[in-house]
Amino acid sequence: MVPSPRWPGPLRPGDKVRFLSPASPPDRAGVLRRAAVLRDWGLEVDFGSATFNRAGYLAGTDDERLADFNAAIADPAVRAIIATRGGKGSYRIADRLDFAGLRADPKFIVGFSDIAILLAACIRHCDLVGVHGALTGEGEEVDAAAAIALRRLLMTADETVIAARPDEATHALSTAGVARGRLVGGHLETIAAGAGWALPPLAGAILLLEAVNMGIGQVDRLLTMLRKAGHLDGLAGVALGQFTGFDPVILEVLGGHFDTLDVPVLGGLPLGHGVAPVCVPVGADTILDSGRHQLIVRHPQIARDGSVATQW
């Protein structure tokens, strides 16, 4: 039996959110623009002591980044942790987070790309619902759709409905069927890196995958490893996000792997590194409805003390 998801309570005006850099160093100006959006929502924003550090391609040493993350977990005033960016390096600390602290005081962790391994580890160790996504945008603009999606997810109990987009390449891989299960996954390379130690068991789950600027052979190798090592055994369904920067032959490679699983596949989801991606809860009970081309997550009503008033 898979334990019930542990949902953090919705944020309220005046709650504190903290920007951290568990992976690569961010662009300071971009982080400050996104912080301004959160302040406009009525939230208090602060930054970890290592948020703008740099140690080669990482935002500080492993110990600095880990200490920042665990300090945010331990601080009862911090109600959400926002990753400044992905990049590389979250996998180096994913097994050392304060999972006991998150079980005692669940709080949202927001990020994608390299941050997917932290979200997966938190599902594996404490069944925590996290947020796959970010405040994205081009240049000095924050994407309005991404902002609306993140605000609704963090600050309301409204259900999340992600509609597939026909103009996304992976839409062509959708099959018939409905699946229900815990949504787990994210960036393919990152998820594969966590197989066997950070990735939770996927039996009964819906696997979310997206990728950007990888070689087609690399995608094929990673999916082959996941499948032949048994990590995909018992999947309930596959949710495909944005595969960005690929030749169209990628669809043949993906289809060849997923056809062998004999589960519903929903492609075309605006999740990942492509144009105007949105946010989705991961670790949550999810319905994949290929016929309606939707991914649906219903949020339980959660009191501030963590009690669940209504359950799906």
Rosetta blueprint (number, residue, H / E / L):
1 M L
2 V L
3 P L
4 S L
5 P L
6 R E
7 W L
8 P L
9 G L
10 P L
11 L L
12 R L
13 P L
14 G L
15 D L
16 K E
17 V E
18 R E
19 F E
20 L E
21 S L
22 P L
23 A L
24 S L
25 P L
26 P L
27 D L
28 R H
29 A H
30 G H
31 V H
32 L H
33 R H
34 R H
35 A H
36 A H
37 V H
38 L H
39 R H
40 D H
41 W L
42 G L
43 L L
44 E E
45 V E
46 D E
47 F E
48 G L
49 S L
50 A L
51 T L
52 F L
53 N L
54 R L
55 A E
56 G L
57 Y L
58 L E
59 A L
60 G L
61 T L
62 D H
63 D H
64 E H
65 R H
66 L H
67 A H
68 D H
69 F H
70 N H
71 A H
72 A H
73 I H
74 A H
75 D L
76 P L
77 A L
78 V E
79 R E
80 A E
81 I E
82 I E
83 A E
84 T L
85 R L
86 G L
87 G L
88 K L
89 G L
90 S H
91 Y H
92 R H
93 I L
94 A L
95 D L
96 R L
97 L L
98 D L
99 F H
100 A H
101 G H
102 L H
103 R H
104 A H
105 D L
106 P L
107 K L
108 F E
109 I E
110 V E
111 G E
112 F L
113 S H
114 D H
115 I H
116 A H
117 I H
118 L H
119 L H
120 A H
121 A H
122 C H
123 I H
124 R H
125 H H
126 C H
127 D L
128 L E
129 V L
130 G E
131 V E
132 H E
133 G L
134 A L
135 L L
136 T L
137 G L
138 E L
139 G L
140 E L
141 E L
142 V L
143 D L
144 A H
145 A H
146 A H
147 A H
148 I H
149 A H
150 L H
151 R H
152 R H
153 L H
154 L H
155 M H
156 T L
157 A L
158 D L
159 E L
160 T E
161 V E
162 I E
163 A E
164 A L
165 R L
166 P L
167 D L
168 E L
169 A H
170 T H
171 H H
172 A H
173 L H
174 S L
175 T L
176 A L
177 G L
178 V E
179 A E
180 R E
181 G E
182 R E
183 L E
184 V E
185 G E
186 G E
187 H E
188 L H
189 E H
190 T H
191 I H
192 A H
193 A H
194 G L
195 A L
196 G L
197 W L
198 A L
199 L L
200 P L
201 P L
202 L L
203 A L
204 G L
205 A L
206 I E
207 L E
208 L E
209 L E
210 E E
211 A E
212 V E
213 N L
214 M L
215 G L
216 I H
217 G H
218 Q H
219 V H
220 D H
221 R H
222 L H
223 L H
224 T H
225 M H
226 L H
227 R H
228 K H
229 A L
230 G L
231 H L
232 L L
233 D L
234 G L
235 L L
236 A L
237 G E
238 V E
239 A E
240 L E
241 G E
242 Q E
243 F E
244 T E
245 G L
246 F L
247 D L
248 P L
249 V L
250 I H
251 L H
252 E H
253 V H
254 L H
255 G H
256 G H
257 H H
258 F H
259 D H
260 T L
261 L L
262 D L
263 V L
264 P L
265 V E
266 L E
267 G L
268 G L
269 L L
270 P L
271 L L
272 G L
273 H L
274 G L
275 V L
276 A L
277 P L
278 V L
279 C L
280 V E
281 P E
282 V E
283 G L
284 A L
285 D E
286 T E
287 I E
288 L E
289 D E
290 S L
291 G L
292 R L
293 H L
294 Q E
295 L E
296 I E
297 V E
298 R L
299 H L
300 P L
301 Q E
302 I E
303 A L
304 R L
305 D L
306 G L
307 S L
308 V E
309 A E
310 T E
311 Q L
312 W L
